[in-house]
Amino acid sequence: MMVCAAMTCWFALRQLDIHSNKAPVVDDTLRYRQTAEDLLVYAKRHQLTAREQEVLDYILRDQDNQNIASAMSLSPSTVKVHVHNILQKTGHTNRQELIQDFWKTV
C-alpha cells in the first residue's frame, strides 16, 4: 500500500513538473493590434515620421540603440538621431519619460 502511495505521489509530481516547465500559450494578437493603433495615434499627434514611428515601436519594447539598429538594418548613429528627434518632438528628456507618457496618454 505504501509503495502504491509513493508511486502515485511520484507520478503526480512528475506531471506537475512537466506542466510547470512549459511556457503558457498566450494570444497577444489583440494586445499587439491595440498597441499598433495607439502607436499610430501617438505618432500622428507628435508628427513623427514613419521611420521614427518604427524606432518608437522598438523603444516601447525596451530595445537599446544597438538592437534597434540591427533589427532595422541601420547604423547605431542613425538610430541615435531618430531617438533624439522623437524625444524632441514629444518634449521628453529620456526614454523612460517617453515610455511613461505613451502608456499614460493612450
C-alpha positions in Angstrom: 0.0 0.0 0.0 2.9 2.4 0.8 4.5 1.6 -2.5 1.3 2.5 -4.4 1.0 5.8 -2.5 4.7 6.6 -3.1 4.3 5.7 -6.8 1.2 7.9 -7.1 2.9 10.8 -5.5 5.9 10.4 -7.7 3.8 10.3 -10.9 1.8 13.4 -9.7 4.9 15.3 -9.0 6.4 14.4 -12.4 3.2 15.6 -14.1 3.3 18.9 -12.2 7.0 19.3 -13.2 6.3 18.7 -16.9 3.4 21.2 -16.9 5.4 23.8 -15.0 8.3 23.7 -17.5 6.1 24.5 -20.5 5.6 28.2 -21.3 2.0 29.2 -21.2 0.4 29.8 -24.5 -0.8 33.4 -24.7 -2.6 35.0 -27.6 -1.2 38.5 -27.8 -2.7 39.3 -31.2 -5.3 41.7 -29.8 -2.8 43.4 -27.5 -0.3 43.9 -30.3 -3.0 45.2 -32.6 -4.2 47.7 -30.0 -0.6 48.9 -29.3 -0.1 49.4 -33.0 -3.2 51.5 -33.3 -2.2 53.5 -30.2 1.3 54.0 -31.7 -0.3 55.4 -34.9 -2.3 57.9 -32.9 0.6 58.9 -30.8 2.9 59.3 -33.8 0.3 61.4 -35.6 -0.2 63.6 -32.6 3.5 64.3 -32.4 4.1 64.4 -36.1 6.6 61.5 -36.2 7.9 60.2 -39.5 7.2 56.6 -40.4 10.8 55.7 -39.6 10.6 57.5 -36.2 7.4 55.5 -35.6 9.2 52.3 -36.2 12.0 53.3 -33.8 9.4 54.3 -31.2 7.9 50.8 -31.5 11.2 49.3 -30.6 11.8 51.7 -27.8 8.4 50.7 -26.3 9.7 47.1 -26.4 12.6 48.3 -24.3 15.3 47.8 -27.0 18.5 49.7 -26.9 20.0 51.5 -29.9 22.3 48.6 -31.0 19.4 46.1 -31.0 17.2 48.6 -32.9 19.9 49.2 -35.4 20.4 45.5 -36.0 16.6 44.9 -36.4 16.1 47.8 -38.8 19.4 47.4 -40.7 20.6 50.9 -39.7 23.7 52.2 -38.1 23.6 52.9 -34.4 24.3 56.6 -35.0 21.2 56.8 -37.3 19.1 55.2 -34.6 20.5 57.7 -32.1 19.4 60.6 -34.4 15.9 59.1 -34.7 15.7 58.7 -30.9 16.9 62.3 -30.4 14.2 63.6 -32.9 11.5 61.5 -31.2 12.4 62.9 -27.8 12.5 66.5 -29.1 9.1 66.2 -30.9 7.5 64.7 -27.9 9.1 67.0 -25.4 10.8 64.4 -23.3 14.4 64.2 -22.0 14.8 60.4 -21.9 13.3 57.2 -22.9 11.7 56.4 -19.6 9.7 59.7 -19.7 8.7 58.9 -23.3 7.5 55.4 -22.5 5.6 56.6 -19.4 3.9 59.4 -21.5 3.0 56.9 -24.2 1.3 54.5 -21.9 -0.3 57.3 -19.9 -1.8 59.0 -22.9 -3.1 56.0 -24.9 
